[in-house]
Every structure is written in C-alpha cells, then in structure tokens.
Amino acid sequence: SRRFPQAIIVGVKKGGTRALLEFLRAHPGVRAVGAEPHFFDRCYEKGLRWYRSLMPRTLEGQITMEKTPSYFVTKEAPRRIYNMSRDTKLIVVVRNPVTRAISDYTQTLSKNPTIPSFQALAFKNVSTGLIDTSWSAVRIGIYAKHLDNWLQYFPLSKFLFVSGERLVSDPAGEMGRVQDFLGLKRVVTDKHFYFNETKGFPCLKKPEGGSKPRCLGKSKGRPHPKIDMQVVQRLREFYRPFNMKFYQMTGQDFGWD
C-alpha cells in the first residue's frame, strides 16, 4: 500500500542528499520517491491525498522515504510535516557552508552562464566585507537559524545530521548511522561502494545480477570556479559563529572550522 513517508531527507541543497538517497535505495527495506515532490514547500495546496499518491507501494516492514532539500529552509515545512505526523524521522545532510555556497553557485552558473561573479553576489559591499544574507546560496548555510525553526515542532531525537564530507570519505560509516537511525538492519556496508577517481566521490557497486554500477549523474561533482581566497576567508569568518551554535545545538562537531 502507499503510505506517508516515515522518514524525509529535508535538507540541505548541495549537501549530498541525492547521494544519500541513492545509497539508501540499495537497501531492500527502503522504498523512495525518485523525484523531489516539493509537497511541503511548493505543492501543499494539492493536499495530503495527492502527496500520498506519489509514494511508492511498500510491503509491511519497508520504510517509505522522500527527499526535498529545500524543506530545511522553508518556514512552513516543519509545522506542515508535524501536522501530517509528529513521528516523522528527519534527515539533514550538511556540509561546510562555504563549500556548499560555492557548489550552489556552480550549479546556477551551469544553467545560466551570464550571472554575476560569486563575489558580486556574496557581498552587499565588498569594501566593508558585509555579506549579503538575502542571497540564498549564503542563507541556506546558516544552519543554526533554520534548525531553530524546526525545533519548535520536533525534538532533537527526531533528527539525524549526516556529514556531507563523511558521506564522501567514509560512505559505509555514515550509512551505518543512517540505517541505525531508521531502525534498519545494516545491509548497506563498505562492500557496496567503490571510489570513482574521476568524479572524486564514492559510487555504488553493481547489485548482484543487477545493472551497471550506480554513479551520480553528470551534474554531480562539477569542478568549482576559482574563488578569491580573501572572499573564501571572509565567508569562513561569517559562518564561524553560526557553525559553533549549530555544533552546540546538535551535539556534533562537523570540523568545518
């Protein structure tokens, strides 16, 4: 039958959410929607019945999942998900907010090569070094602020914070934590992964008798444009206090500073 998702990957954009979802889909206990439904941010007026109709059919004991990374920064999303089910498990994939911002910019640039430079968009005023927090690429990385909004509805125990960096350096270790959090057997282990040198991140080995190895598409692992070191440094300083607050809130040090 089709059920509401018991777990949702709610964020963050360019953090590693697609990789996490693909790794999870290698687990026989997980059924997930392929495309991002964007229900709790863009399509809420279509109603919960419509949302459930998007879900894959599951057997008893299987978990239904979806991922829409923009939920994490959507003001109404926590309340809306809470109203669907207060037991929903929430997964947030985070990575160094500076790298994340550059990756976000790179994605936009690939679709629209005429946009202003990263520096022009990141600063309100270059000479004063004032960062423009209204630019979404910068705003998304203020994780502590967004998490505050979620904690008004869900306790910390409903969240798992996945390190986007560790998802690359130790996919099996991070996947172990995810499977434990979801109450699944640790089926996806290091024997599922190989490191793709050209892409610079792990890929899933081909399943027994399955198709070819599953690597993320061309849009993943794009080379980043060269950003002036002073700009990067200024952004690091800007994010540091927010990162520290986020480490305190989650009880996890992500090692970005």
Secondary structure, DSSP 4 states (H G I P E B T S, - for coil): -B---SEEEEE-TTTTHHHHHHHHHTSTTEEE-SS---TTTT-GGGHHHHHHHHSPB--TTPEEEEE-GGGGG-TTHHHHHHHH-TT-EEEEEE--HHHHHHHHHHHHHHH-TTSPPHHHHHEEETTTTEE-TTSHHHHTT-HHHHHHHHTTTS-GGGEEEEEHHHHHH-HHHHHHHHHHHTT----S-GGGEEEETTTTEEEEPPPTT-SS-B---TTTTPPPPP--HHHHHHHHHHHHHHHHHHHHHHT------
